[in-house]
Amino acid sequence: MTFVHRLVWSAVVACLPGLACLVCPAFADEAAVPVEQDAAVEQSKPEGEAAAEDGQELLNDAINAKLEIDEIDDFGRVLDLCKKAIERGLDEGSMKFANDLYTGTLIDRAAMLTGAIVDADQPDPNWRRIRAFAMRDLNEVVARDPTYGSVHLMMARLEALPGGNRERAKAAATKALELLGDDQLPRAQANLVLAALEDDPEKQLRFYDAAVELAPRDADVRRARGLHLLMQDEYERAREDLDVAIAEEPDDASLREALGMACMMSEQFEAAREAFDKAIELDPEAAGPLLQRARVFAVEGERDKALADIDRAVDLAPRDQSARLLRARILQQAGQSERALADVESVLQQDAEMPAALELKGLIAAERQDYPEAIRSFRKLAAKNPDDPIVLSQLGTLYLAAKQPREAIRRFTKALEADGEAFAALRGRSDAEISIGDHVAAIADLEKAHTIKPDDTGILNNLAWLLATSPNDAIRDAARAITLAEKACEATEWKEGHIISTLAAGHAEKGDFESAQKFSRKAIDADTAAGGDVEDQLKNELANYEAGKPWRERQEMPEGGDAAKPDDEAIKPAKNEPAEPAATAAKEQKPRRPFDE
């Protein structure tokens, strides 16, 4: 019989004199003494028996108080009465009962406090204080009797929260599994705690799998594994778990929202929209599903619907800055940078260091070619994330766009110190190195980038260009330049004039000026069809090939200055050819190679 059953049954049989002796000896004494003998018996009782009776009365009051508990403060009265009853003295059976009642009341109060934190949709703002009170009760229970698995489970769940002790949480969850026996749902909850405390996704999944095996139809268990799978990009498996959870709790809007996320991430936008629609229907005052549906609308090009959802979300949750940032991103993509910037500034007024807002402000400034402002925003980001290769690479790109290639190289180098395989940093640093004429360093970075992304057309083109045109004799390799350039041309369907011109340069380096002229003219035609961005450059190259000269190029971008101009050493005409035509052509060229994409 559980303690609760004992408690209720005791209260019932106390009213039945014939059965009282089966539950509590004190009740048996009370039933056996006739009313008219009370006074005489009372006078004749030894002092110890009288004290025991006083203790029993207090215990009876504690039982009644326990049955009448209505709010958290009522637990304290039960505990106080139990203490007083024990202090006054009880017979052996009643003493055990009083101690059990005291322990059970501690457990019940801790359970109510724990539930107010871990089971509430919106935890109490003072949850840390509530946790402290609950942990005090639970620690006292363990000191009195360490065999309650449910107590160790509550301790694990509370310690697993922010600010708790992870090691104590793991120990408590493990102990709970030892003590809970065949109680499957609590065992599943203990596995969920262990999963949440694990850093390795594979180990986490093993705990989630164990939880699902124990409680396959529990909505919270399936939700937990579904969200984990969603974070691991296993969208279909996540949907399976979320579908089961929804079948158990069809009116839970948060489950519908999570299902919509799984569908959206797997690009099943119609199913995602349907899930978000249902979530909004179930909880029309929730901002989250509106924001997610807005993302679906934005992806599908329905910008007005997306903005309408976001406007509604902002009204519902005016302090939720993610809604304003999403609206700012959509407005930015729509070319409405002023409105976008207004939202970003509104967010930064509330949190001047918010990374997402700083990033978006920097991107808007970069679109306006206000590179000093963009750099200021990204420097703040880099200060907060000094080892983030993505942020450092973005900052390097901005310095390069601002024509500060050496500072760009410094930032790209920091990114590569954080992650030696950071492709964007390798590509960016090679661009900066090309722009200052450091072809040896550029080749090294391009070669490494090529091993990471062997089919990247920008890398193929830039590497081939250096192999074909560098003034450094030790670098040039006509055959490899042609191979790389052909691959880039095929990947871009022969539509990119500047890439076709690289193939022409490779043939010119090989000495095949007929092929060089053919591909150079093809490059001009492709560029003209695309709008003629580099027509003058391409015509200068063709003139060189018609004169029987290979192309030589080294850019020199002054720090903080205008676009690079080739110096005298940058132009090396073919042997036995007059230098002037090639030099003249090179001086007129525009430095386009670092910015092919």
C-alpha positions as CSV (number, residue, x, y, z in Angstrom):
1,M,0.0,0.0,0.0
2,T,1.4,3.4,-0.9
3,F,1.8,6.1,1.6
4,V,-1.0,8.1,0.1
5,H,-3.3,5.1,0.3
6,R,-2.3,4.5,3.9
7,L,-3.0,8.1,4.7
8,V,-6.5,8.2,3.2
9,W,-7.4,4.7,4.6
10,S,-6.3,5.8,8.0
11,A,-8.6,8.8,7.9
12,V,-11.5,6.5,7.0
13,V,-11.0,3.7,9.5
14,A,-10.4,6.2,12.3
15,C,-14.1,6.8,12.1
16,L,-14.8,3.0,12.6
17,P,-14.0,2.0,16.1
18,G,-14.0,-1.7,15.3
19,L,-11.3,-1.3,12.6
20,A,-9.2,1.4,14.2
21,C,-6.8,-1.0,15.9
22,L,-5.8,-2.4,12.5
23,V,-4.3,1.0,11.5
24,C,-3.1,2.9,14.4
25,P,-2.8,1.6,18.0
26,A,-3.8,5.0,19.4
27,F,-7.2,4.7,17.7
28,A,-7.6,1.3,19.3
29,D,-7.1,2.7,22.7
30,E,-9.6,5.5,22.0
31,A,-12.2,3.0,20.8
32,A,-11.7,0.6,23.7
33,V,-12.4,3.1,26.5
34,P,-16.0,3.9,27.3
35,V,-16.9,7.6,27.3
36,E,-17.9,7.6,31.0
37,Q,-14.5,6.2,32.0
38,D,-12.5,9.0,30.2
39,A,-12.0,11.1,33.2
40,A,-10.9,8.3,35.5
41,V,-8.6,6.9,32.9
42,E,-7.1,10.2,32.2
43,Q,-6.3,10.7,35.9
44,S,-4.8,7.3,36.2
45,K,-2.5,7.5,33.1
46,P,1.3,7.7,33.7
47,E,3.0,10.9,32.5
48,G,4.5,9.1,29.4
49,E,1.1,7.8,28.3
50,A,-0.4,11.3,28.6
51,A,2.4,12.8,26.5
52,A,1.9,10.1,23.9
53,E,-1.8,11.0,23.8
54,D,-0.9,14.6,23.3
55,G,1.4,13.6,20.5
56,Q,-1.3,11.4,19.0
57,E,-3.7,14.4,19.0
58,L,-1.2,16.4,17.2
59,L,-0.6,13.6,14.7
60,N,-4.4,13.4,14.1
61,D,-4.4,17.2,13.4
62,A,-1.5,16.7,11.0
63,I,-3.5,14.0,9.1
64,N,-6.5,16.2,8.9
65,A,-4.4,19.2,7.8
66,K,-2.8,17.0,5.1
67,L,-6.2,16.0,3.7
68,E,-7.2,19.7,3.6
69,I,-4.1,21.0,1.8
70,D,-5.2,23.6,-0.8
71,E,-2.1,25.7,-1.4
72,I,1.7,25.6,-0.9
73,D,1.7,27.2,2.6
74,D,-0.6,24.4,3.9
75,F,2.3,21.9,3.7
76,G,4.2,23.9,6.3
77,R,1.4,23.4,8.9
78,V,1.4,19.6,8.3
79,L,5.2,19.5,8.7
80,D,5.0,21.6,11.9
81,L,2.3,19.4,13.4
82,C,4.3,16.2,12.6
83,K,7.4,17.7,14.3
84,K,5.5,18.6,17.4
85,A,3.8,15.2,17.5
86,I,7.2,13.5,17.4
87,E,8.6,15.8,20.0
88,R,5.7,15.2,22.4
89,G,6.1,11.5,22.0
90,L,4.3,8.7,20.2
91,D,4.1,4.9,20.5
92,E,6.2,2.9,18.1
93,G,3.6,2.5,15.4
94,S,2.5,6.1,15.5
95,M,6.1,7.3,15.5
96,K,6.8,5.5,12.2
97,F,3.5,6.8,10.8
98,A,4.4,10.4,11.8
99,N,7.8,10.1,10.2
100,D,6.3,8.7,7.0
101,L,3.8,11.5,7.0
102,Y,6.5,14.1,7.4
103,T,8.6,12.6,4.6
104,G,5.7,12.2,2.3
105,T,4.7,15.8,2.9
106,L,8.2,17.0,2.0
107,I,8.0,15.0,-1.2
108,D,4.5,16.3,-2.1
109,R,5.6,19.9,-1.5
110,A,8.8,19.4,-3.5
111,A,6.7,17.9,-6.3
112,M,4.4,20.9,-6.4
113,L,7.3,23.3,-6.5
114,T,9.1,21.2,-9.1
115,G,6.0,21.0,-11.3
116,A,5.6,24.8,-11.1
117,I,8.9,25.0,-12.9
118,V,9.3,22.0,-15.2
119,D,5.7,21.4,-16.2
120,A,4.5,25.0,-16.6
121,D,4.0,26.6,-20.0
122,Q,5.4,29.8,-18.6
123,P,7.6,29.2,-15.5
124,D,7.3,31.6,-12.6
125,P,9.8,34.5,-12.9
126,N,11.1,33.5,-9.5
127,W,11.8,29.9,-10.5
128,R,15.3,30.0,-9.2
129,R,14.1,30.7,-5.7
130,I,11.4,28.1,-6.1
131,R,14.0,25.6,-7.1
132,A,16.1,26.4,-4.0
133,F,13.0,25.7,-1.8
134,A,12.3,22.4,-3.6
135,M,15.9,21.3,-3.4
136,R,15.9,22.0,0.3
137,D,13.0,19.6,0.8
138,L,14.4,17.0,-1.5
139,N,17.8,17.0,0.2
140,E,16.1,16.6,3.6
141,V,14.1,13.6,2.2
142,V,17.3,12.0,0.9
143,A,18.9,12.5,4.3
144,R,16.0,10.7,5.9
145,D,15.5,8.0,3.3
146,P,17.6,7.8,0.1
147,T,15.5,5.1,-1.5
148,Y,12.9,7.2,-3.2
149,G,13.5,7.1,-7.0
150,S,11.0,9.8,-7.7
151,V,12.9,12.2,-5.3
152,H,16.2,11.6,-7.2
153,L,14.3,12.2,-10.5
154,M,13.0,15.6,-9.2
155,M,16.5,16.5,-8.1
156,A,17.9,15.6,-11.5
157,R,15.3,17.6,-13.3
158,L,15.9,20.7,-11.1
159,E,19.7,20.5,-11.2
160,A,19.6,20.1,-15.0
161,L,18.1,23.6,-15.3
162,P,20.3,26.6,-16.0
163,G,22.5,27.4,-13.1
164,G,22.2,23.9,-11.7
165,N,25.0,21.4,-11.1
166,R,25.3,19.1,-14.1
167,E,27.3,16.5,-12.3
168,R,24.8,16.3,-9.5
169,A,22.0,16.1,-12.1
170,K,23.6,13.2,-13.9
171,A,24.2,11.4,-10.6
172,A,20.6,11.9,-9.5
173,A,19.2,10.7,-12.8
174,T,21.4,7.7,-12.8
175,K,20.3,6.9,-9.2
176,A,16.7,7.4,-10.1
177,L,17.0,4.8,-12.8
178,E,18.4,2.3,-10.2
179,L,15.5,2.9,-7.8
180,L,12.5,3.4,-10.1
181,G,12.1,-0.2,-10.9
182,D,9.5,-0.9,-13.6
183,D,7.9,2.5,-13.4
184,Q,8.3,3.3,-17.1
185,L,7.3,6.9,-17.5
186,P,9.6,8.2,-14.6
187,R,12.3,6.0,-16.1
188,A,11.7,7.7,-19.4
189,Q,11.9,11.1,-17.8
190,A,15.2,10.2,-16.2
191,N,16.6,9.3,-19.6
192,L,15.4,12.6,-21.0
193,V,17.4,14.4,-18.2
194,L,20.5,12.4,-19.1
195,A,20.0,13.2,-22.8
196,A,19.7,16.9,-22.0
197,L,23.0,16.8,-20.0
198,E,24.9,15.0,-22.8
199,D,27.0,17.0,-25.3
200,D,27.5,14.3,-27.8
201,P,24.5,14.1,-30.2
202,E,24.9,10.4,-30.7
203,K,24.9,9.7,-27.0
204,Q,21.9,12.0,-26.6
205,L,20.0,10.0,-29.2
206,R,20.7,6.8,-27.3
207,F,19.1,8.3,-24.2
208,Y,16.1,9.6,-26.2
209,D,15.7,6.2,-27.8
210,A,15.6,4.6,-24.4
211,A,13.0,7.1,-23.3
212,V,10.8,6.3,-26.3
213,E,11.2,2.6,-25.8
214,L,9.9,3.1,-22.2
215,A,7.1,5.5,-23.0
216,P,6.4,5.3,-26.7
217,R,3.0,7.1,-26.5
218,D,4.0,9.9,-24.2
219,A,3.7,13.2,-25.9
220,D,6.6,14.9,-24.0
221,V,9.0,12.0,-24.7
222,R,8.2,11.9,-28.4
223,R,8.4,15.7,-28.5
224,A,11.8,15.7,-26.9
225,R,13.3,13.2,-29.4
226,G,11.5,14.8,-32.3
227,L,13.1,18.2,-31.5
228,H,16.5,16.6,-31.1
229,L,16.2,14.9,-34.5
230,L,15.1,18.2,-35.9
231,M,18.3,19.9,-34.6
232,Q,20.3,17.1,-36.2
233,D,18.6,17.7,-39.6
234,E,16.8,14.4,-39.5
235,Y,13.5,15.9,-40.6
236,E,11.6,12.8,-41.5
237,R,12.3,11.0,-38.3
238,A,11.5,14.2,-36.4
239,R,8.1,14.3,-38.2
240,E,7.4,10.7,-37.1
241,D,7.9,11.5,-33.5
242,L,5.9,14.8,-33.7
243,D,3.1,13.0,-35.4
244,V,2.8,10.5,-32.5
245,A,3.0,13.4,-30.0
246,I,0.2,15.2,-31.8
247,A,-2.0,12.1,-31.9
248,E,-1.7,12.0,-28.1
249,E,-2.2,15.8,-27.6
250,P,-3.9,17.1,-30.7
251,D,-4.7,20.5,-29.1
252,D,-1.1,21.3,-28.3
253,A,-0.2,24.3,-30.5
254,S,3.5,24.0,-29.8
255,L,3.6,20.5,-31.2
256,R,2.0,21.7,-34.4
257,E,4.6,24.5,-34.6
258,A,7.4,22.0,-34.2
259,L,5.9,19.8,-36.9
260,G,5.7,22.9,-39.2
261,M,9.4,23.5,-38.5
262,A,10.3,20.0,-39.5
263,C,8.3,20.3,-42.7
264,M,9.8,23.8,-43.5
265,M,13.3,22.6,-43.0
266,S,12.8,19.7,-45.4
267,E,11.3,22.2,-47.9
268,Q,7.8,20.7,-47.7
269,F,6.3,24.2,-47.5
270,E,2.7,23.3,-48.1
271,A,2.7,20.8,-45.2
272,A,4.6,23.4,-43.1
273,R,2.0,26.1,-43.8
274,E,-0.8,23.7,-42.9
275,A,0.9,22.9,-39.6
276,F,1.4,26.5,-38.8
277,D,-2.2,27.3,-39.7
278,K,-3.4,24.7,-37.2
279,A,-1.0,26.0,-34.5
280,I,-2.4,29.6,-35.1
281,E,-6.0,28.2,-34.9
282,L,-5.3,26.5,-31.6
283,D,-3.4,29.5,-30.1
284,P,-4.2,32.7,-32.0
285,E,-2.4,34.8,-29.4
286,A,1.0,33.0,-29.9
287,A,3.6,34.9,-31.9
288,G,5.8,31.9,-32.7
289,P,3.6,30.2,-35.3
290,L,3.0,33.5,-37.0
291,L,6.7,34.1,-37.4
292,Q,7.3,30.6,-38.7
293,R,4.5,30.9,-41.2
294,A,5.9,34.3,-42.3
295,R,9.2,32.5,-43.1
296,V,7.3,30.1,-45.4
297,F,5.5,32.9,-47.1
298,A,8.8,34.7,-47.6
299,V,10.4,31.7,-49.2
300,E,7.4,31.3,-51.5
301,G,7.7,34.9,-52.5
302,E,4.5,36.0,-50.8
303,R,6.1,39.0,-49.2
304,D,2.9,40.8,-48.3
305,K,1.5,37.8,-46.4
306,A,4.8,37.4,-44.7
307,L,4.8,41.0,-43.5
308,A,1.2,40.8,-42.4
309,D,2.0,37.8,-40.2
310,I,5.1,39.5,-38.8
311,D,3.1,42.7,-38.1
312,R,0.6,40.6,-36.1
313,A,3.4,38.9,-34.2
314,V,5.0,42.2,-33.3
315,D,1.6,43.4,-31.9
316,L,1.3,40.2,-29.9
317,A,4.8,40.2,-28.6
318,P,6.2,43.7,-28.8
319,R,9.3,42.8,-26.7
320,D,10.2,39.9,-28.9
321,Q,13.0,41.3,-31.1
322,S,13.2,38.3,-33.4
323,A,10.0,39.4,-35.1
324,R,11.4,42.9,-35.9
325,L,14.6,41.3,-37.2
326,L,12.7,38.9,-39.4
327,R,10.7,41.9,-40.8
328,A,13.9,43.8,-41.3
329,R,15.4,40.9,-43.3
330,I,12.4,40.6,-45.6
331,L,12.3,44.4,-46.1
332,Q,16.1,44.4,-46.9
333,Q,15.6,41.7,-49.5
334,A,12.8,43.7,-50.9
335,G,15.1,46.7,-51.4
336,Q,13.4,48.7,-48.6
337,S,16.6,49.3,-46.7
338,E,15.3,52.4,-44.9
339,R,12.4,50.5,-43.3
340,A,14.6,47.6,-42.6
341,L,17.2,49.8,-40.9
342,A,14.4,51.4,-38.7
343,D,13.5,47.9,-37.4
344,V,17.2,47.1,-36.8
345,E,17.8,50.4,-34.9
346,S,14.7,49.7,-32.8
347,V,16.2,46.3,-31.8
348,L,19.6,47.8,-31.1
349,Q,18.0,50.4,-28.8
350,Q,16.8,47.5,-26.6
351,D,20.0,45.5,-26.9
352,A,23.0,47.4,-28.5
353,E,25.1,44.2,-28.7
354,M,22.6,41.8,-30.2
355,P,24.6,39.9,-32.8
356,A,21.8,39.3,-35.3
357,A,21.0,43.0,-35.3
358,L,24.6,44.1,-35.7
359,E,25.1,41.7,-38.6
360,L,22.0,42.9,-40.4
361,K,23.0,46.5,-39.8
362,G,26.4,45.8,-41.3
363,L,24.9,44.0,-44.3
364,I,22.6,47.0,-45.0
365,A,25.5,49.4,-44.8
366,A,27.6,47.1,-47.1
367,E,24.7,47.1,-49.7
368,R,24.9,50.9,-49.6
369,Q,28.7,50.6,-50.0
370,D,29.0,52.4,-46.7
371,Y,31.9,50.2,-45.7
372,P,33.1,52.1,-42.7
373,E,29.7,51.7,-41.1
374,A,29.5,48.0,-42.1
375,I,33.0,47.4,-40.7
376,R,32.0,49.1,-37.4
377,S,29.1,46.7,-37.0
378,F,31.1,43.6,-37.8
379,R,34.0,44.7,-35.6
380,K,31.5,44.7,-32.7
381,L,30.5,41.2,-33.7
382,A,34.1,40.1,-33.9
383,A,34.8,41.5,-30.5
384,K,32.0,39.3,-29.1
385,N,33.0,36.3,-31.2
386,P,36.8,36.6,-31.5
387,D,37.2,33.0,-32.6
388,D,34.3,32.8,-35.0
389,P,35.7,32.1,-38.5
390,I,32.5,33.1,-40.2
391,V,32.3,36.5,-38.6
392,L,36.1,37.1,-39.1
393,S,35.7,36.1,-42.8
394,Q,32.8,38.5,-43.2
395,L,34.9,41.3,-41.7
396,G,37.8,40.4,-44.0
397,T,35.5,40.6,-47.0
398,L,34.3,44.1,-45.9
399,Y,37.9,45.3,-45.5
400,L,38.7,44.0,-49.0
401,A,35.6,45.7,-50.4
402,A,36.8,48.9,-48.7
403,K,40.1,48.5,-50.6
404,Q,42.1,47.7,-47.5
405,P,43.5,44.3,-48.6
406,R,46.3,44.0,-46.0
407,E,43.8,44.5,-43.2
408,A,41.6,42.0,-45.0
409,I,44.4,39.5,-45.0
410,R,44.9,40.0,-41.3
411,R,41.2,39.2,-40.6
412,F,41.1,36.2,-43.0
413,T,44.3,34.9,-41.3
414,K,42.6,35.1,-37.9
415,A,39.6,33.2,-39.3
416,L,42.0,30.5,-40.5
417,E,43.7,30.3,-37.2
418,A,40.3,29.5,-35.7
419,D,39.4,27.0,-38.5
420,G,42.1,26.0,-41.0
421,E,39.5,24.6,-43.3
422,A,37.3,27.8,-43.5
423,F,36.7,28.0,-47.2
424,A,35.4,31.5,-47.2
425,A,38.5,32.7,-45.4
426,L,40.8,30.9,-47.9
427,R,38.9,32.3,-50.9
428,G,38.8,35.8,-49.4
429,R,42.5,35.8,-48.4
430,S,43.5,34.6,-51.9
431,D,41.5,37.4,-53.4
432,A,43.2,39.9,-51.2
433,E,46.6,38.4,-52.0
434,I,45.9,38.6,-55.7
435,S,44.9,42.3,-55.3
436,I,48.3,43.1,-53.8
437,G,50.3,41.0,-56.3
438,D,51.3,38.2,-53.8
439,H,50.8,35.4,-56.2
440,V,52.8,32.8,-54.3
441,A,50.6,33.2,-51.2
442,A,47.4,33.3,-53.4
443,I,48.3,30.1,-55.2
444,A,48.8,28.3,-51.8
445,D,45.4,29.4,-50.5
446,L,43.7,28.6,-53.8
447,E,45.2,25.1,-53.9
448,K,43.9,24.4,-50.4
449,A,40.5,25.9,-51.2
450,H,40.4,23.7,-54.3
451,T,40.9,20.6,-52.2
452,I,38.0,21.6,-50.0
453,K,35.6,22.5,-52.9
454,P,37.1,21.1,-56.1
455,D,34.1,22.2,-58.2
456,D,33.9,25.8,-57.1
457,T,34.0,27.8,-60.3
458,G,35.5,30.9,-58.6
459,I,38.4,28.9,-57.3
460,L,38.9,27.1,-60.6
461,N,38.9,30.4,-62.5
462,N,41.2,32.3,-60.2
463,L,43.7,29.5,-59.9
464,A,43.7,29.0,-63.7
465,W,44.1,32.7,-64.2
466,L,47.2,32.9,-62.0
467,L,48.7,29.8,-63.6
468,A,48.2,31.4,-67.0
469,T,49.0,35.1,-66.4
470,S,51.3,35.5,-63.4
471,P,54.5,37.4,-64.2
472,N,56.2,34.9,-61.9
473,D,57.7,32.3,-64.2
474,A,57.8,29.6,-61.5
475,I,54.1,29.8,-61.0
476,R,52.8,29.5,-64.6
477,D,51.5,26.1,-65.8
478,A,49.7,26.4,-69.1
479,A,48.4,22.8,-69.3
480,R,46.9,22.9,-65.8
481,A,45.5,26.3,-66.4
482,I,43.6,25.1,-69.5
483,T,42.3,22.0,-67.6
484,L,41.0,24.1,-64.7
485,A,39.5,26.8,-67.0
486,E,37.7,24.2,-69.2
487,K,36.1,22.7,-66.1
488,A,34.9,26.1,-64.9
489,C,33.6,27.0,-68.4
490,E,31.6,23.7,-68.5
491,A,30.2,24.3,-65.0
492,T,29.0,27.7,-66.0
493,E,27.7,26.5,-69.4
494,W,30.0,28.8,-71.3
495,K,28.0,31.8,-70.3
496,E,30.6,33.7,-68.2
497,G,32.8,35.9,-70.3
498,H,35.5,36.4,-67.7
499,I,35.9,32.6,-67.2
500,I,36.1,31.9,-70.9
501,S,38.8,34.6,-71.1
502,T,40.8,32.6,-68.6
503,L,40.7,29.6,-70.9
504,A,41.9,32.0,-73.7
505,A,44.8,33.1,-71.4
506,G,45.8,29.5,-70.8
507,H,46.0,28.8,-74.5
508,A,48.0,32.0,-75.0
509,E,50.5,30.9,-72.3
510,K,50.8,27.6,-74.1
511,G,51.6,29.5,-77.3
512,D,48.4,28.5,-79.1
513,F,47.3,32.0,-80.1
514,E,44.8,30.8,-82.6
515,S,42.8,29.0,-79.8
516,A,43.5,32.0,-77.5
517,Q,41.8,34.4,-80.0
518,K,38.9,32.0,-80.6
519,F,38.1,31.8,-76.9
520,S,38.8,35.5,-76.3
521,R,36.2,36.4,-79.0
522,K,33.8,33.9,-77.4
523,A,34.4,35.6,-74.0
524,I,33.6,39.0,-75.5
525,D,30.3,37.6,-77.0
526,A,29.3,36.1,-73.7
527,D,30.1,39.2,-71.8
528,T,28.1,41.3,-74.3
529,A,25.1,39.0,-73.9
530,A,25.3,39.4,-70.2
531,G,25.5,43.2,-70.2
532,G,29.1,43.9,-71.0
533,D,30.7,44.3,-67.6
534,V,34.3,43.8,-68.6
535,E,34.2,44.3,-72.4
536,D,37.1,46.7,-72.5
537,Q,39.3,44.4,-70.5
538,L,38.5,41.5,-72.8
539,K,39.2,43.5,-75.9
540,N,42.6,44.4,-74.6
541,E,43.3,40.7,-73.9
542,L,42.3,39.9,-77.5
543,A,44.6,42.6,-78.9
544,N,47.5,41.0,-77.0
545,Y,46.7,37.6,-78.5
546,E,46.4,39.0,-82.0
547,A,49.8,40.5,-81.5
548,G,51.1,37.0,-80.5
549,K,51.7,37.9,-76.8
550,P,50.5,36.1,-73.7
551,W,48.7,38.1,-71.1
552,R,50.6,39.0,-67.9
553,E,48.9,40.6,-64.9
554,R,49.7,41.5,-61.3
555,Q,47.4,43.9,-59.4
556,E,48.6,46.3,-56.8
557,M,45.8,47.8,-54.7
558,P,47.1,50.6,-52.4
559,E,45.8,50.2,-48.8
560,G,42.7,52.3,-48.5
561,G,43.2,53.6,-52.1
562,D,41.4,53.2,-55.4
563,A,41.3,50.1,-57.5
564,A,44.6,48.6,-58.2
565,K,46.8,49.8,-61.0
566,P,49.5,47.5,-62.4
567,D,53.0,48.6,-61.9
568,D,55.9,48.3,-64.3
569,E,56.9,44.9,-63.0
570,A,53.4,43.6,-63.4
571,I,53.7,43.5,-67.2
572,K,56.1,41.1,-68.7
573,P,55.8,40.9,-72.5
574,A,56.7,37.8,-74.4
575,K,60.4,37.4,-75.2
576,N,61.6,39.3,-78.3
577,E,58.4,41.4,-78.3
578,P,58.2,45.1,-77.8
579,A,57.0,46.0,-74.3
580,E,54.9,49.0,-75.1
581,P,51.7,47.5,-76.5
582,A,51.4,45.0,-73.7
583,A,52.2,47.6,-71.0
584,T,49.7,50.0,-72.5
585,A,47.0,47.3,-72.5
586,A,47.7,46.2,-69.0
587,K,47.6,49.7,-67.6
588,E,44.1,50.1,-69.0
589,Q,42.7,46.9,-67.5
590,K,40.3,46.8,-64.5
591,P,41.2,44.6,-61.5
592,R,38.4,42.1,-61.8
593,R,39.8,38.7,-60.9
594,P,39.3,38.8,-57.1
595,F,35.7,39.6,-57.5
596,D,34.6,37.1,-60.2
597,E,31.5,35.9,-58.3
